[in-house]
Amino acid sequence: MAKAELPPFQCRYQGRLLAGVDEVGRGPLAGPVITAAVILDPERPIPGLADSKKLTEKRREALYEQILERALTWSLGRCEAEEIDRLNIYQATMVAMERAVAGLAIPPEYVLVDGNRCPKWSWPSEAVVKGDGRVEVIGAASILAKVTRDREMVALEDDYPGYGLAKHKGYPTPVHLEALNTLGITPIHRRSFRPVQEALEAVGMNRSAVQDEIEYPTDLFQEIV
């Protein structure tokens, strides 16, 4: 039986400074969880905003550029693998969301969060189930977060070859699991996740991938003025 569609979302806040927040990367075995917060400009609409997972890569990239250009303000938040292991993935996601909203150049008056709960923060807020497909500003946040994380995982393929990061973006695909069981784990793997724990116990660290300091891409936004 097909699931009934959720009704159109009606926001109790009707002002201008409405922020949308979404995350990408809770399920992968490697890499950060990345969040985005966006406040759109009502005078510069962006047609086609939707759940990033339902858009083609080409369409996501095009919308991503439009969001950066037309939004009143936007910000990214993140938690690395070490923080995820220390906090757990749920708490790390909440922290990353708070970092994203705190980074907005214009403070929001109200925040809509994709999902069924909001972080414990000071901003008036509301959780919206499946909000990335029901609320444009959350859809915009989902696009920023996904494009940013996807680009980063593609770049990390050069640092950690053999795992297929550019293709599966760190998710537990058969290719990724096989690489873990053959090559061992890297500094960007989440040791608190069971497949990574098992690979660490069986194979250990991938010594060729160990770095004194993990370097993350710094040129993802090099074209932004």
MARBA-688128 format. One line per field, with one value per residue (C-alpha): x, y, z; residue in three letters; residue number from 1. Coordinates in nm, 3 decimals, m for minus. Layout:
<nodes>
east = [X,...]
north = [Y,...]
up = [Z,...]
r = [Ala,...]
k = [NUM,...]
</nodes>
This chain:
<nodes>
east = [0.000,0.138,0.207,m0.027,0.134,0.179,m0.034,0.122,0.315,0.177,0.439,0.322,0.591,0.516,0.810,1.110,1.392,1.296,1.585,1.576,1.815,1.900,2.178,2.361,2.580,2.424,2.441,2.793,3.078,3.328,3.351,3.170,2.806,2.741,2.452,2.339,2.125,1.973,1.757,1.613,1.539,1.167,1.257,1.495,1.305,1.476,1.241,1.279,1.397,1.326,1.464,1.825,1.797,1.527,1.729,1.987,2.346,2.343,2.026,2.161,2.479,2.284,2.054,2.351,2.506,2.176,2.132,2.479,2.406,2.047,2.002,2.003,2.254,2.370,2.606,2.748,2.807,2.986,3.107,3.403,3.432,3.610,3.328,3.068,3.245,3.262,2.909,2.715,2.571,2.245,2.410,2.677,2.404,2.238,2.570,2.638,2.292,2.352,2.686,2.520,2.251,2.500,2.710,2.437,2.537,2.177,2.023,1.700,1.374,1.244,1.404,1.253,1.443,1.402,1.298,1.096,1.287,1.496,1.822,1.805,1.893,1.773,1.605,1.227,1.199,0.983,1.062,0.906,0.882,1.007,1.059,1.318,1.040,0.768,0.942,1.156,1.398,1.468,1.509,1.768,1.956,1.949,2.102,2.384,2.466,2.462,2.665,2.921,2.962,2.964,3.241,3.443,3.414,3.522,3.829,3.908,3.927,4.276,4.387,4.230,4.226,4.077,3.760,3.544,3.463,3.399,3.121,2.946,3.038,3.124,2.800,2.819,2.802,2.943,3.245,3.312,3.270,3.503,3.766,3.740,3.792,4.089,4.264,4.160,4.020,4.140,4.134,3.808,3.619,3.371,3.500,3.172,2.990,2.979,3.128,3.421,3.467,3.473,3.724,3.948,3.948,4.011,4.245,4.347,4.444,4.540,4.891,4.943,4.641,4.740,4.838,4.966,4.698,4.394,4.379,4.034,3.973,3.987,3.906,3.547,3.430,3.731,3.510,3.304,3.392]
north = [0.000,0.339,0.582,0.879,1.207,1.456,1.770,2.102,2.254,2.569,2.763,2.956,3.217,3.449,3.688,3.741,3.586,3.220,2.974,2.618,2.352,2.006,1.749,1.504,1.216,1.040,0.698,0.677,0.487,0.760,1.135,1.414,1.484,1.819,2.055,2.372,2.665,2.902,3.214,3.276,3.617,3.645,3.900,3.658,3.329,3.008,2.786,2.411,2.382,2.031,1.740,1.709,1.329,1.355,1.583,1.483,1.575,1.830,1.993,1.998,2.169,2.434,2.505,2.509,2.799,2.986,2.944,3.083,3.379,3.462,3.363,3.638,3.429,3.070,2.877,2.527,2.322,1.991,1.725,1.507,1.132,1.177,1.394,1.148,0.867,1.072,1.216,0.953,1.034,1.182,1.427,1.512,1.599,1.828,2.001,2.046,2.197,2.444,2.540,2.604,2.832,3.013,3.087,3.276,3.637,3.743,3.591,3.406,3.487,3.134,2.804,2.505,2.178,1.874,1.574,1.512,1.711,2.023,2.074,2.231,2.586,2.941,3.006,2.961,2.656,2.378,2.031,1.937,1.570,1.526,1.899,1.890,1.803,2.019,2.349,2.537,2.680,2.334,2.200,2.472,2.366,2.002,2.094,2.297,2.021,1.740,1.915,2.024,1.676,1.502,1.733,1.670,1.292,1.308,1.508,1.260,0.980,1.108,1.083,0.742,0.550,0.205,0.266,0.411,0.726,0.931,0.693,0.588,0.896,0.681,0.483,0.111,m0.033,m0.380,m0.217,m0.006,m0.296,m0.514,m0.238,m0.203,m0.576,m0.571,m0.241,m0.161,0.165,0.523,0.832,0.946,0.625,0.629,0.374,0.365,0.218,m0.162,m0.244,m0.014,m0.167,m0.512,m0.409,m0.245,m0.563,m0.787,m0.580,m0.272,0.067,0.132,0.252,0.409,0.630,0.747,1.114,1.317,1.572,1.508,1.771,1.856,2.032,2.408,2.503,2.381,2.741,2.888,3.056,3.238,3.605]
up = [0.000,m0.100,0.179,0.198,0.108,0.387,0.362,0.259,0.547,0.705,0.900,1.203,1.135,0.844,0.864,0.637,0.841,0.819,0.820,0.694,0.823,0.694,0.727,0.507,0.616,0.914,0.751,0.601,0.762,0.676,0.661,0.843,0.896,0.728,0.788,0.616,0.725,0.472,0.475,0.130,m0.019,m0.106,m0.372,m0.547,m0.580,m0.687,m0.890,m0.849,m0.490,m0.363,m0.165,m0.283,m0.298,m0.565,m0.794,m1.051,m0.975,m1.258,m1.124,m0.767,m0.883,m1.073,m0.779,m0.543,m0.735,m0.740,m0.365,m0.295,m0.521,m0.422,m0.056,0.206,0.401,0.434,0.657,0.695,1.009,1.054,1.291,1.201,1.250,1.585,1.716,1.589,1.774,2.092,2.088,1.884,1.542,1.672,1.909,1.651,1.401,1.654,1.723,1.352,1.302,1.583,1.430,1.094,1.236,1.459,1.151,0.965,0.899,0.962,1.278,1.199,1.373,1.324,1.219,1.040,1.082,0.861,1.070,1.383,1.643,1.685,1.870,2.215,2.117,2.174,1.838,1.807,1.586,1.452,1.315,0.981,0.888,0.529,0.529,0.251,0.009,0.165,0.246,m0.005,0.248,0.393,0.039,m0.021,0.292,0.183,m0.153,0.004,0.251,m0.004,m0.274,m0.015,0.133,m0.204,m0.328,m0.017,m0.044,m0.408,m0.303,m0.023,m0.279,m0.364,m0.001,0.061,m0.269,m0.294,m0.092,m0.368,m0.171,m0.484,m0.588,m0.268,m0.058,0.243,0.262,0.348,m0.004,m0.077,m0.243,0.064,0.306,0.100,0.098,0.476,0.519,0.283,0.346,0.704,0.833,0.779,1.003,0.842,0.931,1.219,1.467,1.661,1.360,1.371,1.027,1.103,1.450,1.296,1.028,1.289,1.496,1.196,0.978,1.177,1.043,0.685,0.764,0.424,0.491,0.840,0.853,1.145,1.067,0.850,0.580,0.448,0.120,0.155,m0.203,m0.225,m0.249,m0.428,m0.686,m0.424,m0.396]
r = [Met,Ala,Lys,Ala,Glu,Leu,Pro,Pro,Phe,Gln,Cys,Arg,Tyr,Gln,Gly,Arg,Leu,Leu,Ala,Gly,Val,Asp,Glu,Val,Gly,Arg,Gly,Pro,Leu,Ala,Gly,Pro,Val,Ile,Thr,Ala,Ala,Val,Ile,Leu,Asp,Pro,Glu,Arg,Pro,Ile,Pro,Gly,Leu,Ala,Asp,Ser,Lys,Lys,Leu,Thr,Glu,Lys,Arg,Arg,Glu,Ala,Leu,Tyr,Glu,Gln,Ile,Leu,Glu,Arg,Ala,Leu,Thr,Trp,Ser,Leu,Gly,Arg,Cys,Glu,Ala,Glu,Glu,Ile,Asp,Arg,Leu,Asn,Ile,Tyr,Gln,Ala,Thr,Met,Val,Ala,Met,Glu,Arg,Ala,Val,Ala,Gly,Leu,Ala,Ile,Pro,Pro,Glu,Tyr,Val,Leu,Val,Asp,Gly,Asn,Arg,Cys,Pro,Lys,Trp,Ser,Trp,Pro,Ser,Glu,Ala,Val,Val,Lys,Gly,Asp,Gly,Arg,Val,Glu,Val,Ile,Gly,Ala,Ala,Ser,Ile,Leu,Ala,Lys,Val,Thr,Arg,Asp,Arg,Glu,Met,Val,Ala,Leu,Glu,Asp,Asp,Tyr,Pro,Gly,Tyr,Gly,Leu,Ala,Lys,His,Lys,Gly,Tyr,Pro,Thr,Pro,Val,His,Leu,Glu,Ala,Leu,Asn,Thr,Leu,Gly,Ile,Thr,Pro,Ile,His,Arg,Arg,Ser,Phe,Arg,Pro,Val,Gln,Glu,Ala,Leu,Glu,Ala,Val,Gly,Met,Asn,Arg,Ser,Ala,Val,Gln,Asp,Glu,Ile,Glu,Tyr,Pro,Thr,Asp,Leu,Phe,Gln,Glu,Ile,Val]
k = [1,2,3,4,5,6,7,8,9,10,11,12,13,14,15,16,17,18,19,20,21,22,23,24,25,26,27,28,29,30,31,32,33,34,35,36,37,38,39,40,41,42,43,44,45,46,47,48,49,50,51,52,53,54,55,56,57,58,59,60,61,62,63,64,65,66,67,68,69,70,71,72,73,74,75,76,77,78,79,80,81,82,83,84,85,86,87,88,89,90,91,92,93,94,95,96,97,98,99,100,101,102,103,104,105,106,107,108,109,110,111,112,113,114,115,116,117,118,119,120,121,122,123,124,125,126,127,128,129,130,131,132,133,134,135,136,137,138,139,140,141,142,143,144,145,146,147,148,149,150,151,152,153,154,155,156,157,158,159,160,161,162,163,164,165,166,167,168,169,170,171,172,173,174,175,176,177,178,179,180,181,182,183,184,185,186,187,188,189,190,191,192,193,194,195,196,197,198,199,200,201,202,203,204,205,206,207,208,209,210,211,212,213,214,215,216,217,218,219,220,221,222,223,224,225]
</nodes>
